[in-house]
Amino acid sequence: MGGTSWQKGLQRKNFNHWKAKNVSNHGSGFRSPAHASGKGYNRPPRTAGSIASVKDGLPELDYKKTQAAIEEVLKKYQFFKSITFEELETDIALNACDALNRNIFDPEARRSFCERVERAVDKLYPKEKLLVTERYMKDNHVTDTRMYKDVMPMSRDTYAKIGRSAFYSLAFNLDHFRIININELVRIYG
């Protein structure tokens, strides 16, 4: 199967062209018929007010809304963990209104909230869990830069990718525990 160098070059060029059309980007297996046609998957057009969806049928979340909602939950968690309220018992000298004003949050509700947040975070993958607990749930303030340089040595881009994934998963976990409403975070086109 010899040939001159220009014939071998032509064979290589034709093979690479065929490979680019028929083999997936991962280097193994053939592309689906949708990819082989070069048109990609047929998606219905997005209309005004339609909800964006991603793989596995999960809704696409608005990242800024999701980040704000989760950071608010985690600040509330830190607040509840850092303060201690004295449980007041209503006695004769203290009327019920004063007791209510002094003991604003029910200790059992605070405890329940913190447990549900901890259970939601425990369901994350190990790197995501480490990121959320070290960055947002501890008393000491750790910056993102310190997190990806010292605590979790990795590149900034990898850290950001893990953070986005953690927030996406945590949003669904917090919705499961009825701490946030995921429907308020879904991206709607329109």
N, C-alpha and C positions, 0 to 999 in steps of 0.2 A: 504494500500500500504506500509506495513511495510517492514521489512527486517533487516538483520544484518548490522552493520556498514560497513563491507567490501563491501556489495552489494550496499549500498548507495554511497560509495566512487567510485565504478565502474560505477554506473549510472552517477554520477557527472563528472567523467573523460570522459565518452563517450559523454555526453552533451557538455562539453567544447571542445572536439575534433570536434564535429559536428559544434558547434558555430564558431570555428576558421576557418573552411572551408567554411561556408555558410553565415556568417554575416559580413557585412562591418566593417572596423576599427572604424567607427563612432558610432557603437553600435546600429544602427537601420536599418532595411531593409535588403534585401538579396543582395549578390554580383551579379554582372553581370555574364553571362556565361563565359566570358573571365577570370574573377577572380576565378570562381568556379573550372575551369579546372586547376588552379594553374600556368598557363602559362603567364598571364598578357595580355595586349593588343598586337595585332600583329602590329608591326611597320615595315615599309620598312627599309631595311638595309641602313646605311649611306654610301654614296659613296664619293669619293674624289671630292671636289668642290660643294657638295650639301649644301644647306642652312638648318641650324637647325631650327626647328619650335617647338613652345610650344602650350599650349592650346589656344583655340579660334582662331587659325590660325595666330596669331601674330608671327613675326619672333623673334628668340632668338638673343639678342644683346650681343656683346662682351663688358663685363662690363668695362674693363680698357679703351677701346676706347670711350665708352659712357661717362664715368666719365670725361675723359680728354676733350672731346668735350663740355660737359655741363659746366664744370668749366671754360673753355676758354670763352664761351658765357657769363657766369655770371661775369667774370673779366672784360670783355669788357663793360658789363652793368654798373658795378661799376665805371669804368673809365669814361664812358660817363655821368654818373650822378654826378660825383665828380668834373669834370672840367667844366669851362665855357669858351667858345671861344667868342672872340669879333667878331661880324659880321662886316666884313670890306666891305666897299663899294669902288669900284674902282674909284679913282679920277685921276686927271691929273698927280699928283706927283707920283702916285703909279701905276706901270704897272700891267697888268693882271697876269703875272707870279708871282710877289711878293705877290699879294693878294691870289693867289692859294696856295703858299707855307705857308703863315701865317695862312690861314683859311683852314687847311687840311681837316677837316670833315665838310660836309654840316650840318648845325644845324637841318634842317628838317629831314634829314636821321637819325641823332642821336636820335631825338625825336621819330621818327617812330620805330626805333630799340628798344628803351626802352619801348615803349608802347606795342609792340608785345611780348617782353619778359615778361612784367607784365601780359598781358592777358594769356600767356601760363602758368605762375605760378598760376594765379587765378583759372585755371581749375583743379588744384590738390585737393586732399582730404585735409581737414583742418590740420591734423597733418603733412602731407607732405608739405603743403604750409608754415606752421609755420617753419618747419625745413629749407626749402630752403631760405625763406626770412630772418630769423634770422642769419643763418650760412653764407650765400653767398651774400645776396643782400644789407646788411646794411654796413655802413662805418666802424663801429667798428669790429675788428677782434675777432671772438668768436671761440674757439677751440671746437672740437667734445666733449672732456671731459666735458667742461663747459656746452655745450648744453644738454647732457643727465643727468648731475647732477643738474644743476640749472634752465635752461630755460625750458626744457621738462623733468621733473623728471621721469626717467624710466631706465631700465637696458641697458647696452651697446649693448647687442644682439638685443633687441627690437629697439633701436635707429638705429642700422645698417640695420635691416630689413626694417624699414620705409624709411631710406635713399636710399636703393637699389630700393625700390618700387617707390619712388619719382623720382629718376633719370630715371628709365625705362619709367614712364608715361610722364615725362618732355621731354624726347627725342622725343616721338611721338608728343607731343604738339608743340615743337619747329620745328619739321618737318612740321607740319600743317601750321605754320606761316612762313615757308620757311626761317628759320634761320639756320638750319642744314639740312643735307641730311641723312635720316635714312639708306639709302642703304649702306653708308660708314661704318655704325656701326654694320651691321648684321654679326653674327658669321658664318663663312664658314668653313666646315670641309674639310680637304684635305691635 
